[in-house]
């Protein structure tokens, strides 16, 4: 039986913490139904004897404090709520304990914004990681040594597992159940909680709004021009002439400021506009394609799927206006 420590963080997201706990307990129920021993001993582990949440609305008592857990097998780090940097500061007491447990053989799981707590330990340096797509720019700024895989649903590297945003973290719990029990147990839990096991990307949920949290004024002007003129034919050489900048310099500064190349940025702006059209209008796929600056249907489909994870037709079926 694996000892699982779910961290009762200060400012913890209660829903995510409980989803993880219930998922593992349901796996135990499945095993009991099969006449098999339980796989997980699940405990809430905190820094203190009780934690107050939501301005004192809830008071939760952990099963144990970290001082009472000398050895654990699996640590689950749920997300914090509110300000992420304040969340990191409020949970500094877990840091050395997490590192010590990992060095001693424990495996680590971060759910959604829990990646920020894990990132602060330094254990993600040089490794792949995912978090909620909306927090990706802040994560990159705080933890530049981590390889953030924006569009992945989860990562598994050297005993560290990370899951994407919000409810998609449930897919990581199913992955853990499959890894430590078997696929049949994971399928059973997916049906109990009605979670789609077929997903492997969070791309279709990403809302691209441009990365403007930087100080390069010239790059911001280029971004604004692209966002206002994406329907037109735009190429990098024309942008160099317009903004009086050498191509190599423009591309270097743009990539440094936004983490995207210029071509990628133009593509992402166009795809986001196409997604809005597919969601809100009854335009044909070709009409949407022309309206966002593409003339070739294959190129449009390829670029759309690259950033959305699914085809324009599938996207419309999922998110478009329902036929009456």
N, C-alpha and C positions, 0 to 999 in steps of 0.2 A: 504493500500500500504506500502510495506517495503522500508525503506531508505537504500540503499546499497552504502557503501563507498569502492571503489576500490582504493587501495593505489598506488599513483604515487611515487614509491620508487626512491631514487637515485640509479642509475645503474640498473633500472628495465629491465626485459626481456619484451620488447615491445610486442612481439607476444603473449605471455601468457596473458599479461594484456588485450590486445584487444580481444583475444578469449573469455575471461570471460565476458567482456563488451558486445560483440556482442551476446553471448549466452543468456544473460538475456534480452537484447533488443528484440531478436527474440521471446522469450517467451511472451513479451508484445504484439508483433505483432500478435501472435497466439490468445491471449485473445481478442484483438480488432476484429479479424476475427469472433470470436464467440459472439461478442456483449457484452463482459464482460470488466470490468475495468482493467487497467494495474496492475500488481502485484508488480513491482519494479520501484522505482525511483533511477536511477543509476547515481552516480557522481564519478569523479576522485578526490581524495583528496590527497593533497601534503603538504610538509613542507613549501614550498616557492611558490611564484607566478609563477615560471616557473622552469622546470627541463631540463637540457641538457643531451642528450644521445648519445652514440657512438661517443665520442670525439667531441661533438658539431654538429654532422651531423643532429640530430633532436632536436628541442626545443618544449616541450609540456607544455601547461598551464593547471593546474588542474581547475576543476569547483570551488573548494573551498580549502582553507588551513585547517589544523586540528583545528586551532584557531577559525574557522568559523563554525565548526561542534560540537555542544554541546551534541547532541544525535543522534545516528545512530542505525539501527537494525542489519545490517549485514556488517562485514568488510571482504573484500577479499584481501589477501596478495599474490601478484604474486611473482615469483622468481626474484632474482637479477642475473645479469651476472657477469662474471669474478671472482675475488677472494671472497670467501664467507665470510671470517672473515672481510675483508675490507668492504664488503657489510653491515654486521651487524653494524660496526662502523659508516658508512655513514648514517645509518637510525636510529640511537639512538633516534632521536627526536620523532619518532613515539611510542616509547616503553611505556611511562607512559600513553599516550593517549589511546593506545590499551587496557592496563590493566584497565584503568578507565571506558572505554566503556563496557568491558566484565563484570566488577563488576556491572555496571548499567543495564545489561540485554542484551547487544549486543551479537550476535553469531559470531564466527570467522571461516574463511575459509582460509587455506593455500594451495597454488598450488605449487607442485614440490618443488623447493629449497626455496620457501617462508617459509617452515617449519623452516629454520634457523632464520628468522626474528621473527617468532612466538616463537620458542624455547628460544630465548634470553629474552623474557618477563617472563619466569618461569611458564607460564600458562600451559605448557605441562608436567610439572613435575608430575609423577605418572599416566600419561594418555598414551594411545596408539597414535601412529603417524606414518605416512609414508612420505617418500620423494623419490627423485630419487635414485635408487639402487646404482649408482656409488658413491654417496656422503654419503652412509650409515656409513662407518668407521669414517669419519670426524664428522658426526652428533653425533655418539655415544661418541666420545671423548669430544665434546663440551657440550653435554647435557646428561650425564649419568643417570639422574633421569627419563628420558623419556623411555617408552617402545616402541622401534622402531620395527614395524611389517614389516620387509623387503619385504615380498612377497605379501602383501595386496595391493589392488588397491586404497583403501580409508579407512578412519576411521571416526566414528561418536561417539563422547563421550562428554557429558555434555556441549552441545552447541558449541563444537569445531570440525570442519571437516577438515581433511587433505587428500590431493590427491597425487598420485604417480607421477612419472617423466614425464617430457616433455609433449607430446600431450595427454597422458592418464589423465592429469588434466581435460580435457574436460569431462571425465566421471563423475568427481565430480560436475561440473557445471550442468550436466544433473540430477544428484542426487538431487542437490539443487532445481532445477526447479520442479522435481517430488515431493519433500518434501513440498514445499511452494505453489505449484499450484496443479498439479495432474499428473498421469502417462501419460495421453493422451498428455499433453503439452510436457512432456519430450520426448515421442516417436516422436512427430512432429519435435521438434528441432534436435533430433538425425538424422532424415531423411534429414532435411535441410542441416546439417553440415556433413552428412555421417559418423557418429560415431557409432561404434558397441556398443550397450547397454549391450550385453551379457557378457562382460568381468568382472571378479571379482578378478583378480590376475595379478601382473606384473612379475610373476615368469619366464614365457617363454622368457622374454626380458633380464633377468639378465645374464651378462657375468662374470663368476666367475674367478677371477685372483689371489685368495689367499690374505689373510690379512697379509702383511709383514711390515706394518707401526708400528713396535714395536722394542724394544731394546733387546729382549731375543735371543741371538745368537744360543743357543741350539735348541730352537723351530724353528728358521729359517732353521737350518740344517735338522731337521725332515721334515719340509715342503718341502724342496728341494728334499729330498730322496723320499718322497711320490710322488711328481710330476714327478720324473724321473723313478719311478718303479711301477706306479699304475697298469700296466698290470699284474704284478706278484701277488701272494697271499701275502697280507700284513695283519698282525694282530698286535694288540697293544703289546702283550707279546714279539713278535719278535723285535719290535721297542725298547722296554725297554732293551732287551739284547744288541742290536746293539749300543744304545746310553748310555748304562751303567746308567740307571736311574730307580728308583723305580716307579712302575706303578702309584700309587696315585700321586706322585710328577709330573710325566710327564703329566698326564691328567689334573692336576690343572694348571700347567704352560701353557700348550697348550691352554686350554679353556680361561685362563686369557688374553693371548697374541692375540688370533685369534677370540675369541667369538664362535668358533666351538669346539665340541669335536673332538678327533682324528678320530673316526669312521665317523662322519659327514664330516670331511675334506677329507678323502679318498673317500667317496661317491661323494662329490661335484666335486673333481678333475676328477673322472671317468665319471661322467655325462657330464661335460664340454667337455671332449675328445669325448664322444659319440655324442654330439651335433655337433661338428666340422665334424665328419665323416658323419653324416646324412645330413649335409649341402653341403659337398664338394665331396662326393664319391657316387658310386652306389652300395656299399656293401649292402648285405641283413641285416635285423635287427639282425639276429643271428650272422652274421660275426662281426658286430659292437659290439655286446654284448661280444663275446669272446675276441675281440681285446682290450677291456677296462677292462678286468679282471673279468667278470662274466661268470658263467657256468649255472646258473638257470634263465630261461626266466622270470618267475614270479617275482623273486627278482629284476631283472634288470628293468622290467616294473614299479614295485612299486617304486623303488628308483628314476628312471628317472622322473616319474610323480610327486614325492614328491618335487623335486627341479626345475622342468620345468613347472609344472602345467598342462601338457598334455602328452599323451602317445608318445612313440618313432615313431609310425606310423603317428600320427597326426602331430608331429613335422616335419617329413620328407615331408609330404604333403604341409606344410606351407613354409618351408625354404629350401627344398632340390632342387637338380638340376632338372630343368623342362625338361620333355620329349619333344623331337622335333617331 
